[in-house]
């Protein structure tokens, strides 16, 4: 699978986004770590943050959190990963 760099995360040619890379997580990260990193990144990239806000990156982080924090969705994602 070929990857291209996009705003600091990896995306394949078919649009598959590497949520682990996006959130700077190991694929073996536990739920507490996912939640902690999500909160940190959400605050950093929230559009209201004047210093480092990035609406597109924030949206992707929220999407990644929805998938990685739900055991069933994460299992389905991991099959593609």
C-alpha positions as CSV (number, residue, x, y, z in Angstrom):
1,X,0.0,0.0,0.0
2,X,1.5,3.3,-1.0
3,X,1.2,6.2,1.4
4,X,1.4,9.9,1.1
5,X,2.0,12.4,3.8
6,X,-0.9,14.7,4.6
7,X,-0.7,17.3,7.4
8,X,1.5,15.0,9.5
9,X,-0.3,11.7,9.0
10,X,-0.3,8.9,6.5
11,X,-3.1,8.4,3.9
12,X,-3.0,5.7,1.3
13,X,-3.8,6.3,-2.3
14,X,-7.3,4.8,-1.7
15,X,-8.1,7.3,1.0
16,X,-7.3,5.1,4.0
17,X,-6.1,7.2,6.9
18,X,-3.7,5.8,9.4
19,X,-5.5,6.7,12.6
20,X,-2.7,5.3,14.7
21,X,-0.2,7.6,13.0
22,X,-2.6,10.6,13.1
23,X,-3.0,10.2,16.8
24,X,0.6,9.2,17.4
25,X,-0.5,5.9,19.0
26,X,0.8,2.4,19.0
27,X,-1.7,-0.1,17.5
28,X,-1.5,-1.8,20.9
29,X,-2.6,1.3,22.9
30,X,-5.2,0.7,25.6
31,X,-8.4,2.6,26.0
32,X,-7.0,5.0,28.7
33,X,-4.1,6.0,26.5
34,X,-6.4,6.6,23.5
35,X,-8.6,8.8,25.6
36,X,-5.7,10.7,27.1
37,X,-4.0,11.4,23.7
38,X,-7.4,12.3,22.1
39,X,-8.0,14.9,24.8
40,X,-4.6,16.4,24.3
41,X,-4.8,16.5,20.5
42,X,-8.4,17.8,20.5
43,X,-7.4,20.7,22.7
44,X,-4.3,21.4,20.6
45,X,-6.1,21.3,17.2
46,X,-9.6,22.6,18.2
47,X,-10.6,25.4,15.8
48,X,-11.0,27.8,18.7
49,X,-7.4,27.5,19.7
50,X,-5.8,30.6,18.2
51,X,-2.3,29.3,18.3
52,X,-2.6,25.8,16.8
53,X,-6.2,25.3,15.7
54,X,-6.8,23.3,12.6
55,X,-10.4,22.4,11.8
56,X,-9.6,19.7,9.3
57,X,-7.1,17.9,11.5
58,X,-9.6,18.3,14.5
59,X,-12.3,16.6,12.4
60,X,-9.9,13.7,11.5
61,X,-8.9,13.3,15.2
62,X,-12.5,13.1,16.2
63,X,-13.2,10.5,13.5
64,X,-10.1,8.5,14.7
65,X,-11.3,8.7,18.3
66,X,-14.8,7.4,17.3
67,X,-13.2,4.4,15.6
68,X,-10.4,3.6,18.0
69,X,-12.4,4.0,21.2
70,X,-15.1,1.6,20.1
71,X,-13.9,-2.0,20.4
72,X,-16.1,-3.3,17.5
73,X,-15.2,-0.4,15.2
74,X,-11.5,-0.7,16.1
75,X,-11.5,-4.4,15.3
76,X,-12.9,-3.7,11.9
77,X,-10.4,-0.9,11.3
78,X,-7.5,-3.1,12.4
79,X,-8.5,-5.7,9.8
80,X,-7.9,-3.1,7.1
81,X,-4.8,-1.7,8.9
